[in-house]
């Protein structure tokens, strides 16, 4: 369900402010809990995904909602198309929206590994897909840890 206003995430202690829902472009791979992958547009409600928890690392989450919208996007490392408002976890523990990331940032992957952000290109408006995952509100998109909360275009996760 969409959040209105500001709510505190019960497990991770991060605030989700009013704004747009972060998303990924079609053909972005999503890690499933059984070790396989699916394109984000093929993920359905009830599917079990790999999810990230601050205390326990890689866990299992379940998709409870999905959708799509038209949003401003960026291309990371010539591979990952992501909406400006998508929260991404950095290896230092911070959550930043895609529009706040800088070349040289290290993005958290499935465990202790990282992806260095080597290039960022703004792509304009395109259709993107979003997921809501319970109970951890995170999932692995194109191998990086993403948060499913609604947010604004600023660095809102601490």
C-alpha positions, 0 to 999 in steps of 0.5 A: 500500500502507498504511504502518505506523509512520513512513517518510520520503518519498523525494522530498519528505522528509516523514514519514508517521506511523501513523494514518488515510488522508486522503480526500475526499467523493464528487463531489470533482473530481480533475484528470487529466493530460490536462486533464480532471476526474473525480469521485474515486469514478470514478477508477480504478487506472492513471489518470494524474492531475495531480500536484505535485512540490516541485521541478518543479511540476505533473507526472503521477502514476499511481493505484496504489490506491484505496478508501473509508472512514467518517471525520470530515469538514470543509467548506471554503469551502462547497465542499470536503468533506475528511477531518480527516486529509487532508494539504493543501499551503499556499502557504508550503510546509507540509503540514497536515492538514485538521483543523489548517487555520485560516480565513485559510490559503492553500491551494496550487493547481496552480501559483502560485495559491492558494485562501484558506480563508474558512470551515470547518465540521465535518460529522461522519462520512461516506463518503470516498474515498482515492487513492494516486498514484506517484511524487509521492504528490500530486494535485489535488483540488477544485483544491488540492494534496493528499498521499496518505500516511497520517497522524494528526490533527496537523501532521505535514508540515514 
